[in-house]
Amino acid sequence: MMGYPIKRYLPLLSLLGIIVALLFLPIRVPFGFRTMGFIRPERQWSLKTDFDGNYVGETRNFRLGGVESVVSYRFERGDIATLLLGGLDGENSIIQPGETLGSIRSVRSKELLQQKENMLSVAMKELQAGISPEKTEVLEQLQQQIKSTEVQLEFTKAQFDRINQLFLDSLVPATTFETEKTNYLRAFAENEIAKSNYQSALSGVKPDEARLLEEKMNNLIKELEFVEQTNEAYTLTAPFGGKLQMFAITGEGGEYLSITDTATFILYAPVKLQFLPYISKETHLEFLIQGTDIACKARIFSIGDNTETFNGQQLVFVKALVEDPDRIALNGLSVQCQFSGENISIREYITRTLKLYLQ
């Protein structure tokens, strides 16, 4: 009668015996765990507006975990800025480094540019009246200046005519057109000055008037160059190559353009704090893209020092470099991560599992 209870628990005792035996077997198994993560590019540039309505170009570096650079395209208070995009192939097109995306134009700058051009035109007409320098012995030098400025004028006019046609066909940005137009006006003014100086030498008019008008012309040319260069400073160029995204205008705080650097992607993986002692930069890491059977490898380069609390769990963020970026199609992609550490004994495996479960 006493042997019956022993027979009843014999299967359980056998199982415990097997478990105890396994604990001391020289078998080693990999220790690992899973978590969800998401993919970010190494760098991403975006054009947006701040709450004051100013355009801002911001480059975020997800490897370093912060903003890399910020460029603010500010105009005078009360001015109206317009965003002009041109020559883009549309959503998801590939952008090359330094490629022109468009321009941010100031209505006031455009009006000022037109005003300076009109003043320059009036000054050129005044010079055509003929004002003489004091010494007539420089006639030969003045003739050479005329020839030199005529050659330059012919070149800049041909260049301007070509750019003007390309601008009408929407093949070059407005800033390029304005630059060539300024160059042409400058060459025309210099030619007029040279011819006026020559005529002045023949007519014998007072030199003071010629000097004042020439100073006025030179000052106008410098002012025109400054306005034109200021306008050029707001030409948008791609800081690096990547994939283009375009967004609908959303008003204050809205985003208009972004460029994703597709050459390098970073995997962000939140890991529970209790798992931190079991991971290192040598830990093997793979991830599976949701909804596919595509498995990719990543190399850990950063384990966060700070903890964050989410849904009552203390988390540490691990960052890893994706080894095959060509397989990544979307920014912000959610992935399932598998951390695989060193091979450990079954006894250590059970000890770690129980410790993590009880924490």
C-alpha positions in Angstrom: 0.0 0.0 0.0 2.9 2.4 0.7 4.3 1.9 -2.8 1.2 3.3 -4.6 1.9 7.0 -3.9 5.5 6.5 -5.1 4.3 5.1 -8.4 1.8 7.9 -8.7 4.6 10.6 -8.6 7.1 8.6 -10.5 6.7 10.4 -13.9 7.2 13.8 -12.1 10.2 12.5 -10.3 11.6 11.2 -13.5 11.1 14.6 -15.2 12.8 16.4 -12.3 15.7 13.9 -12.6 16.0 14.7 -16.3 16.0 18.4 -15.6 18.6 18.1 -12.9 20.7 16.0 -15.3 20.4 18.6 -18.0 21.7 21.2 -15.7 25.0 19.5 -15.5 25.4 18.4 -19.1 28.2 20.1 -21.0 25.7 21.5 -23.6 25.8 25.2 -24.5 22.8 27.1 -26.1 22.5 30.7 -27.4 20.8 33.1 -25.1 18.6 35.6 -26.9 15.4 37.7 -26.8 13.2 39.7 -29.1 11.9 43.2 -29.3 10.3 45.6 -31.8 12.3 48.3 -33.4 12.1 50.9 -36.2 14.3 52.1 -39.0 15.6 55.6 -39.5 18.0 57.1 -42.1 21.3 58.3 -40.9 20.4 61.8 -42.1 17.2 63.5 -43.1 16.8 67.0 -44.4 13.4 68.8 -44.3 12.1 72.2 -45.3 9.4 73.5 -43.0 8.0 76.7 -41.6 8.3 77.8 -38.0 5.5 79.4 -36.0 6.6 82.9 -37.2 6.1 81.8 -40.8 9.8 81.7 -41.7 11.2 78.9 -43.9 13.6 76.6 -42.1 15.9 73.9 -43.5 16.7 71.3 -40.8 19.1 68.3 -41.1 18.6 65.6 -38.4 21.3 63.1 -37.8 19.7 59.9 -36.4 23.1 58.2 -35.8 24.1 61.0 -33.4 20.5 61.4 -32.2 20.0 65.1 -32.7 19.8 68.1 -35.1 22.9 68.4 -37.2 22.3 71.9 -38.8 19.5 74.5 -39.1 19.3 77.2 -41.8 16.7 79.9 -41.4 15.6 81.8 -44.5 14.5 85.0 -42.9 13.2 88.2 -44.5 12.4 91.6 -43.1 9.3 91.8 -40.8 6.2 92.3 -43.0 7.8 90.9 -46.1 6.1 88.1 -48.0 8.2 85.0 -48.9 7.2 82.7 -51.7 8.5 79.1 -52.3 9.1 78.3 -55.9 9.9 74.7 -56.8 11.2 73.7 -60.2 12.9 70.9 -62.1 11.9 68.2 -59.7 10.8 64.7 -60.9 8.2 64.3 -58.2 7.6 62.0 -55.2 10.3 59.4 -54.4 12.6 60.7 -57.1 16.4 60.4 -56.5 18.1 63.8 -55.7 21.8 64.3 -56.2 24.0 66.3 -53.8 23.9 70.0 -54.6 21.0 69.7 -56.9 18.7 72.8 -57.1 15.3 72.2 -55.5 13.9 75.7 -56.0 14.1 79.0 -54.4 12.5 81.2 -51.7 11.8 84.6 -53.1 11.1 87.8 -51.3 8.5 90.1 -52.8 10.3 93.1 -51.3 13.6 92.0 -52.7 12.1 91.6 -56.1 10.6 95.1 -56.0 14.0 96.5 -54.8 15.8 94.7 -57.7 13.4 96.3 -60.2 13.9 99.7 -58.6 17.7 99.5 -58.8 17.5 98.3 -62.5 15.3 101.4 -63.3 17.8 103.7 -61.6 20.6 102.2 -63.5 18.8 102.7 -66.7 18.2 106.4 -65.9 21.9 106.8 -65.0 22.9 105.3 -68.4 20.7 107.7 -70.2 22.4 110.6 -68.4 25.8 109.3 -69.4 24.7 109.1 -73.0 24.5 113.0 -72.9 28.3 113.1 -73.1 30.5 114.4 -70.3 34.1 115.1 -70.8 37.2 114.1 -68.8 39.8 116.8 -68.2 42.6 115.3 -70.3 42.0 114.6 -74.0 45.3 112.7 -74.4 43.7 109.5 -73.1 41.5 109.1 -76.3 43.4 106.1 -77.5 43.1 104.4 -74.1 39.4 105.2 -74.1 39.0 103.6 -77.5 40.6 100.4 -76.2 38.2 100.4 -73.3 35.3 100.7 -75.7 36.5 97.7 -77.7 37.1 95.7 -74.6 33.6 96.5 -73.1 32.0 95.8 -76.5 33.5 92.3 -76.5 32.3 91.6 -73.0 28.8 93.0 -73.9 28.5 90.7 -76.9 29.4 87.7 -74.7 27.0 88.5 -71.9 24.2 89.4 -74.3 24.6 86.0 -76.0 24.7 84.3 -72.6 21.6 86.3 -71.4 19.6 85.5 -74.6 20.3 81.8 -74.1 19.4 81.7 -70.4 16.3 83.8 -71.1 15.0 81.2 -73.6 15.8 78.4 -71.1 13.9 80.4 -68.4 10.9 80.8 -70.6 10.9 77.1 -71.2 11.1 76.5 -67.4 14.5 74.7 -67.7 16.5 77.0 -65.4 15.5 78.6 -62.0 14.6 82.2 -61.7 17.8 82.9 -59.8 20.0 81.9 -62.8 17.9 84.2 -65.0 18.3 87.1 -62.6 22.1 86.5 -62.4 22.6 86.6 -66.2 20.3 89.6 -66.4 22.4 91.5 -63.9 25.6 90.5 -65.7 24.2 91.8 -69.0 23.1 95.1 -67.4 26.5 95.5 -65.9 28.3 94.9 -69.2 25.9 97.3 -70.9 26.5 100.0 -68.3 30.3 99.6 -68.5 30.2 99.9 -72.3 28.1 103.1 -72.0 30.5 104.5 -69.5 33.4 103.8 -71.9 31.6 105.4 -74.9 30.6 108.4 -72.7 34.1 108.9 -71.5 35.3 108.9 -75.1 32.7 111.4 -76.2 33.4 113.5 -73.2 37.0 113.7 -74.2 36.0 115.1 -77.6 33.4 117.6 -76.2 35.5 119.0 -73.4 32.8 119.2 -70.7 33.8 119.6 -67.1 35.3 116.5 -65.5 33.5 116.9 -62.1 30.2 116.0 -63.7 31.6 113.0 -65.3 33.2 111.8 -62.1 30.0 112.2 -60.1 27.9 110.3 -62.7 30.5 107.5 -62.9 30.5 107.2 -59.1 26.7 107.1 -59.2 26.8 104.3 -61.8 29.4 102.3 -59.9 27.4 102.6 -56.7 24.2 101.5 -58.4 26.0 98.5 -59.9 27.3 97.5 -56.5 23.8 97.9 -55.0 22.3 95.8 -57.8 24.9 93.1 -57.2 24.1 93.1 -53.5 20.4 92.7 -54.0 20.9 90.0 -56.6 23.4 88.1 -54.4 21.0 88.3 -51.4 18.3 86.9 -53.5 20.6 84.1 -54.6 21.4 83.2 -51.0 17.9 81.7 -50.7 18.3 79.2 -53.5 17.5 75.8 -52.2 20.0 73.1 -52.9 20.1 69.5 -51.7 22.7 69.2 -48.8 23.1 65.5 -49.7 21.7 62.9 -52.1 18.7 60.7 -51.4 15.0 60.1 -51.9 12.7 63.1 -52.2 9.3 63.4 -50.5 6.9 66.3 -51.1 4.1 67.2 -48.7 0.9 69.2 -49.0 1.1 72.8 -47.6 -0.1 72.7 -44.0 0.3 76.3 -42.9 2.3 77.3 -39.8 4.6 74.6 -38.6 4.0 72.6 -41.9 6.6 70.5 -43.7 7.1 71.0 -47.5 10.0 68.9 -48.6 12.3 66.2 -47.2 15.3 64.3 -48.5 16.1 60.9 -46.9 19.7 59.7 -47.1 19.2 56.2 -48.4 22.9 55.3 -48.3 22.8 54.4 -44.6 20.0 53.4 -42.2 20.0 53.1 -38.4 18.0 50.6 -36.4 16.5 51.8 -33.2 15.6 49.0 -30.8 14.1 49.6 -27.3 15.4 47.0 -24.9 14.1 46.4 -21.4 16.5 47.5 -18.7 16.8 44.0 -17.1 18.2 42.7 -20.5 21.0 45.3 -20.5 23.6 43.1 -18.7 23.3 40.5 -21.5 24.0 42.7 -24.5 27.1 44.3 -25.9 28.4 45.7 -29.2 29.4 42.2 -30.1 25.8 40.8 -29.7 24.4 39.4 -32.9 21.4 41.3 -34.1 19.0 40.5 -36.9 15.6 42.0 -37.8 12.6 40.9 -39.8 10.6 43.4 -41.9 7.0 43.2 -40.9 4.7 41.5 -43.4 7.7 40.0 -45.3 10.2 37.2 -44.9 13.1 39.5 -45.5 15.8 39.1 -42.8 18.6 41.7 -42.4 21.6 42.0 -40.2 22.6 45.0 -38.2 25.8 45.9 -36.2 25.3 47.5 -32.8 27.3 50.7 -32.4 25.6 52.4 -29.4 23.9 51.3 -26.2 22.1 54.1 -24.5 23.1 55.4 -21.1 19.7 56.9 -20.2 16.5 55.0 -19.5 13.0 56.0 -20.7 9.7 54.8 -19.3 7.0 53.5 -21.6 3.9 51.7 -20.4 5.5 51.2 -17.0 8.6 49.6 -18.5 12.1 51.0 -18.2 13.7 50.9 -21.6 17.2 51.6 -23.0 17.6 52.3 -26.7 20.1 50.4 -28.8 21.3 51.8 -32.1 22.7 49.5 -34.9 23.9 50.1 -38.4 21.9 48.2 -41.0 24.4 46.1 -43.1 22.2 45.9 -46.2 20.5 49.3 -46.7 19.3 48.5 -50.2 16.6 46.3 -48.7 15.1 49.2 -46.8 12.2 50.8 -48.6 10.5 53.1 -46.1 11.7 55.5 -43.4 10.2 54.7 -40.0 9.7 51.1 -40.9 8.6 48.8 -38.0 10.7 45.7 -37.6 11.0 42.7 -35.3 14.5 42.4 -33.8 16.2 39.2 -32.6 19.2 39.7 -30.2 21.4 36.6 -29.9 24.2 36.7 -27.4 27.0 34.2 -26.4 26.4 30.5 -26.0 25.8 29.6 -22.3 25.2 26.4 -20.3 21.6 25.2 -19.8 22.0 25.9 -16.1 22.9 29.5 -16.8 20.1 29.8 -19.4 17.5 28.6 -16.9 18.9 30.9 -14.2 18.8 34.0 -16.5 15.3 33.2 -17.7 13.9 32.8 -14.2 15.7 35.9 -13.0 14.2 38.0 -15.9 10.8 36.5 -15.4 10.7 37.3 -11.7 12.0 40.9 -12.1 
